[in-house]
Amino acid sequence: REDRTSGVVRVSAAAQALARVVVAPAETRPMFRRVVAAGEVVASPPTAADRASITVRVYRGDARDVQPGQAVDATAPESPLATYAGVVEPPRPTDAPGELHLVVDDPGHALHPGMRVEAQLEVQLSARLVVPATAVIYAGPRRIAFVERGRGRYEPRTLKLGVATGDLVEVFDGLAAEDQVVVKGTFLLAAESRLRSDDSLWSDLAKPKPIKQAPPAAPAPAAAPAPAAATPAAGGW
C-alpha cells in the first residue's frame, strides 16, 4: 500500500544494471553563475597604459553578486576574434542601478570611446543545497527527484527549486544534504512509479488536449442562373 500512495519503486539489481541507474549525493556548496553585461568603451587611457575603461549595465540582482577586482572578459562586435581580459572596478557614488565599471587590457589599442562591447563574468553565490540538473524530472507543475532508500527502493520526492546554474540546481525543499538522488535512469523509474502507483503523485501531469475537428464547411450557394437572351420583336429592328 505504501508503494501505491508514495510512488516508491522497487528495482532488482539486474534491472538497476539494465537501466544504468546512477546516484549522487545532494550537497551544500557554493554555486557559480555567469553574468552577461552590455555597454560601451568610455575612455582609452594614454598609450603607455595599454588599457581601456568600459561601463556596462546588468540586472540589479546580478550587480549585487559582482565584487570589485573580479575577473571579466570583454568582446566587441568590431573585433569579434579578440577577447579583452580585465577586472571590475569599485562602485562609485554616482552609479546608476546595475551599472558596473571595468578596466581591460588593450595592448593593440583596438578599443576606442563609444565602441559597443559585451562583458562576461562568473559570480560566486552563497553556499546552498544543490543536486545535478539531471536528477530533476519536470512532471507538469511538479519537480520530482528519486531518492535511494536502500535494497533497491527509490522514493520520488517533490522539490522546490531555486537558482539553476550550468549542471546544478538549487533545492529549497524536498531533500536533505547527503540524500542519494538518481541522476541517470530517472525517466525509467518515473515510468515504473507511475504504472505501479495510484497516480496521486503523477496526477498533475498535463494531458494532451483532444484535437478539435473543424466544423464542416457550409456548402457554397448555388450560382444564380444567367438571364435569358432577349428575343427580337417580330418584324426585326
N, C-alpha and C positions, 0 to 999 in steps of 0.2 A: 504493500500500500504506500509506503514512504516513497518508493521509486516512482510510482504513478503520479503523486502530487508534487514531488520535488523535481522530477525530471532527471534524477540520478541515473547514470548509465553504468552498467557492469560490463566490462570488456575482458575477455580472456587474454592471456599472454600472447597466444598465437594471433588473435585479432589485433592486439596492440601493435605487434610487429608488422602485420599486414597493412594496417592503417598508418604505420610510421608515426605513431603518437610521440610527441616530444614535449617535455615540460620545462619550465624555467621559473625561478622564484620572483615574486613581486618584491621590489626593492625600494628603499628610501635613498634617493640620491639626487644630486643637482641635475638640472636639465639645461640644455643649451638651445637657444633659438636664433635663427638667422633673421636679421632685420635688414630691410632694403630701404634706402632713402634716396630721394632725388633732389637736386639743387643745381648750383652753378658756381663757377670759379669767381671769387670776388677780388682777388689780388694775386699778382705774381711778384714775389719779393725780389730783391736785387739778384742779378745773375749768379753771383757767388754763392747764394744760399741754395740754389737748385731746388727750391720748394715752392709750393703754391698753396694758397688758402682757399678753402671751399666752405660754403654754407649750404646745408641741406635741411630738409624737413622730414620728420617721421610722425607716426601717430603718437599722441601724448603718452599712451600706455607704454609704448616701446621706448620713448625717451627716458622714462623713469628707470629703465633697466640698463641704460648705457652709462658707462663710467668713464671719467676723464682718463686719458692715457691708453684707452683701449685701442687695439689694432683695428685698422679698417683698410679695405681695398676699394679704389675708385676706378671707374671706367668712363670714357667719353665717346659718344657716337662718332665724333670727328676722327678719333683714332681707335677704332674698335679692337685692334690687336694688342693694345697696350693696357697694362694694369698698373695703377699708381698706389703704392703702399704708403700708409700714413697712420696717424693717431687722432683720437678725439681730444679736442681742447677743452679746458674747464669752461663751464657755462658763464654767461655774462648777465648782469642785472637787467639789461635791456632786451634779452632774448624773448622772442615770441614763443608761445606754447609749441613744443615739438621741434624747436629749432636747435640744430647742432652745428658746431664749427669744427672743421677738420683741417689738418696740415698734412700734405702728402709730398713725397719725393717726386721731383720732376727734373731729372738731370738733363733731359733733352729740350727743356723749355717749350714743350708742346702745348701746355695749358695756358690759356690767356683769359682775362676777365670777360665774363659774360658767357663763356662756354658751358653748355649743359653737361652735367655729369650724373652718374648713378653710383652710390656707395653701398657696400655690403659689409656688415659686421656681425659677429656672433656674440650674443649676450648670454651671460650665465644667470639662470633663475635660481631661486632658493631650493633647498632640498625638499623633495616631495615623493610620495609613493607612486611608483610607475611600474608599468608592465610593457613588454614588447607589443607593438601595434598589432602583430599577427594573432595575439591572444584574444582580441575583441571581435565578437560577432555582432553585426548590426541587424537586429531582428525587429523590423518595424520601428516603433518608437523606443524599443529597449536596446540596451547594450549589455551583452552577456559574455562571460568567460567561464571556462570549465576548470574547476579546482580538483586536483588529485587528492583522493581521500584514502588511498591505500587499497590493496587487494583488488586492483582492477576497477575501482569505483571512481567515477568522475561526476562531480556535482556542478550544475550550472548556477552561476551567481549573477544577479542583476547588478550592474555597476552604474555609478555616477562618475562621469569623466570630466576632466579639466582640459589643460593645455595638451596639445599634440605637437611634438617636435620630432621630425625625422622618423626614426623607427621606435619611438617611445610615446606612451600615452599616460597622462596623469590620472590617478584614480582617487576620487574623493570618498567614495563609499562602496562597500561590497567586498572588499578584500583587506587582508592584513599583511604586514610585512612577513616575508618568508612563505606565504601561501604559494604552493606549486601550481602554476597555471599552465594549461595546454597552449602551446604556441604553434604546433603543427598537428594536423589531423582534426582540427576543430570542427570543420563542416561535416565530417563523417559522424562525429559524436553528436552534433546538433541534430542530424537526421535521425539517428538512433533514439535520441532523447525524445524527439517529437513523436516518433512512432510508438514508443512504449509508455509515454506519459498520458495523462488525461487531458492534455493540451492546455492546462491552466497557465503554464509558463509561456507557451507559444501562441496563445490565442490572439495576441495583438498584432500578429504578423499581417501585413497588408495582403489582402486577397485580390486577385485580378478582377477588374470590373467587367461585367458582361458587355460584350460588344453590341451596341445599339444598331439595329438594322435601319437603314434609311427607309422612310415611307415610300411606297411605290409612286412613281411619277404620275401625275394626272394626265390622262390622255389629251393629246393636242386637239383643240377644237377643229371640227371639220371645216374645210375651206368652203367659203360661200360660192355657189355656182356662178359662172361667168354670165353676164347679161346677154340675152339673145340678140343677134344682129338685127337691126331694123330692116323691115321688108319695104321696098319702094312701093309707093301707091300706084294703083293701076293707071295706065296712061303715061308712065315714065315721068321724067323730071321736068 
